[in-house]
Amino acid sequence: MMETNDPRFQRVFVMYNRVRRSPGWVTKLSILAAVLVVAVPVALLSLAALIIGLVAFLVLSTVASVGLFFRGGWRAMFSREKRKNVRVVNRPGDRMG
């Protein structure tokens, strides 16, 4: 009968534990299937949301700029005189810049 202190038994015990603790192909396959079922749809939905947000931003910014163009806001945006009906007070000692 083998004793538990026998080095051969301890080596076999260590190998048995290593094999027992390592995941088998069924476990690996089920983890892969779970990742594909959960992670891939989440990634695709995130990508779709990003694309929809980008398209919405581009469309709404285009609508806003076209509206600004027809209201005459473009001329005011690119003119040198930025302020209208504003009184500028120049105090002594202030730098003009």
C-alpha positions in Angstrom: 0.0 0.0 0.0 1.3 3.5 -0.9 1.8 6.1 1.7 0.7 9.7 1.1 4.3 10.9 1.8 5.6 8.9 -1.1 7.1 11.3 -3.7 5.6 9.3 -6.5 2.1 9.7 -5.0 2.6 13.4 -4.5 3.7 13.8 -8.1 0.7 12.0 -9.4 -1.5 14.0 -7.0 -0.1 17.3 -8.4 -0.6 16.1 -12.0 -4.2 15.0 -11.2 -5.0 18.4 -9.7 -3.5 20.3 -12.6 -5.6 18.3 -15.1 -8.7 18.5 -13.0 -8.4 22.3 -12.6 -7.7 23.0 -16.3 -10.8 23.6 -18.4 -11.7 21.0 -20.9 -12.8 21.6 -24.5 -16.5 21.5 -23.5 -16.0 24.3 -21.0 -13.9 26.4 -23.5 -16.6 25.9 -26.2 -19.4 26.9 -23.8 -17.5 30.0 -22.7 -16.9 30.9 -26.4 -20.6 30.4 -27.2 -21.6 32.6 -24.2 -19.2 35.3 -25.4 -20.6 35.1 -28.9 -24.2 35.3 -27.7 -23.6 38.2 -25.3 -20.6 40.2 -26.4 -21.1 40.3 -30.2 -24.7 41.7 -30.0 -23.6 44.3 -27.5 -20.7 45.3 -29.7 -23.0 45.5 -32.8 -25.6 47.5 -30.9 -22.9 49.9 -29.7 -21.6 50.3 -33.2 -25.1 50.9 -34.6 -25.7 53.5 -31.9 -22.5 55.3 -32.7 -23.3 55.4 -36.4 -26.8 56.6 -35.8 -25.5 59.3 -33.4 -22.9 60.5 -35.9 -25.5 60.6 -38.7 -28.0 62.5 -36.5 -25.3 65.0 -35.5 -24.3 65.6 -39.1 -27.9 66.0 -40.3 -28.8 68.4 -37.5 -25.7 70.5 -37.8 -26.3 70.8 -41.5 -29.9 71.8 -40.9 -28.7 74.4 -38.3 -26.1 75.8 -40.7 -28.5 76.1 -43.6 -31.0 77.9 -41.3 -28.2 80.2 -40.2 -27.3 80.9 -43.8 -30.8 81.8 -44.8 -31.3 84.1 -41.7 -28.2 86.0 -42.6 -26.1 84.7 -39.7 -23.2 83.8 -41.9 -22.4 87.4 -42.7 -22.4 88.3 -39.0 -20.2 85.4 -38.2 -17.5 86.3 -40.7 -17.6 90.1 -40.3 -14.9 92.1 -38.6 -17.3 93.9 -36.4 -18.4 91.2 -33.9 -20.5 93.4 -31.7 -23.5 95.5 -32.6 -25.1 98.0 -30.3 -22.4 97.6 -27.7 -20.7 100.6 -26.1 -17.0 100.1 -25.6 -15.4 102.0 -22.8 -11.7 102.6 -23.1 -10.2 103.3 -19.7 -6.8 104.9 -19.3 -4.2 102.2 -18.6 -6.1 99.5 -20.4 -4.2 97.9 -23.2 -5.8 97.8 -26.6 -5.4 94.4 -27.9 
